């Protein structure tokens, strides 16, 4: 699973979000998909990233948590009244805020 964690984190080093299916391209083994999904769940549990899906059976998006000097990216809450930046939705891809508005299934 550590290899899949590295795969996800490397993809998110280049961008703030990545499609789950994009992480599967080039791999034919179904176990790669299963382990990559489990790695995504583990990183979500560690509060390193966010998983979002706008509606059932739609694309699963993996988001980097915003880096924040208050420590919110490490699972800590920002001080009361501090704004938390949401990344803008671009290219028709849902941002975490957009997914919530469209009936986020929450992963």
N, C-alpha and C positions, 0 to 999 in steps of 0.2 A: 504494500500500500504506500510505502514511503516514495517509491518511484512515481506513483500517480499524483501524490501530493506535490512533488517537485514539478511534474508536468503542468499541473494547474497553476502553481505559483509562477512558473516561468511564463506561461501564457498571459497571466495578469500583470507581469512586469512590463509588458509592452503596451497594454491597454487597461482601462478600468473595468472592462467587462468582456466576456467571451461566451459564445454559444456553446452549450455542452456538446452538441453534435460536431462542432469544430474540433473538439478535443479527440473525437473518435475517428476522424478522417485519416485514412492510411493504415488503420488497424482492422483486421478482419476477425480477430478473435473476440467472441462475445464476452469473455472474462475480462478483457481490457475495459469494456464499457461498464461492467458491474463494479470492478475495482475503482475505476475513475469516479463513478457515482458515490461509492462508499467514501472515497477520499474527500470528495466535495462535502459530504455530510459531516465528516470528521472536522474539516476546516471550519464549517459552519458552527459546529459544537464548540470549537475553540474560539469562536467569534473573530475569525480572520477574514471570512468572506460571507457573502449573502447569496442565497439561491432564490431565484424568482421565476415564476411561471404565471403568465397573465390569465390563462384559463386551462382547463383540463386538455391534455394532449397537445398543447402548444409548446413551442420551443422553451427549453429550460435555459435560463441565463445565469451565469456566475459573475458576481460583482465583487470587486475589491472593496473592503470597507474604507471609507474616506479616512485619510491620515489626518489626525487632529491633535494639536498640541495639548489638549485637555485630557488626552488618554482615551477618548471614546473609541478609537480604533482597536484598543486592547480590551474592550468589553466594559470599560468604565463609562459612566454617564457624564456628559458635559454639565457644568454648573447650571443651575436653574436660570432660565432666561437666555442662555447662550444659544445662538442659532447653530444648527447642524446643517452643513451644506449637502444638498443632493446634487448629484451630477446631472447635467442636462441630458435630456433624451435627444439623440441625434440619429439621423439616418433611418428613422422609423423603428428603432429598437426601443423597447420599453425600459424606462429607468425604474428603480425600485418604487418610486412614488407612483409612476404610471401603472405598474403592476397592481398596486394596492387599489387604485381607482377602478381597475378593470376586473375586479374580483379575484385578487391574488389568492392562489391556493396555499401559499405559505409552505415552504419546504423546511 
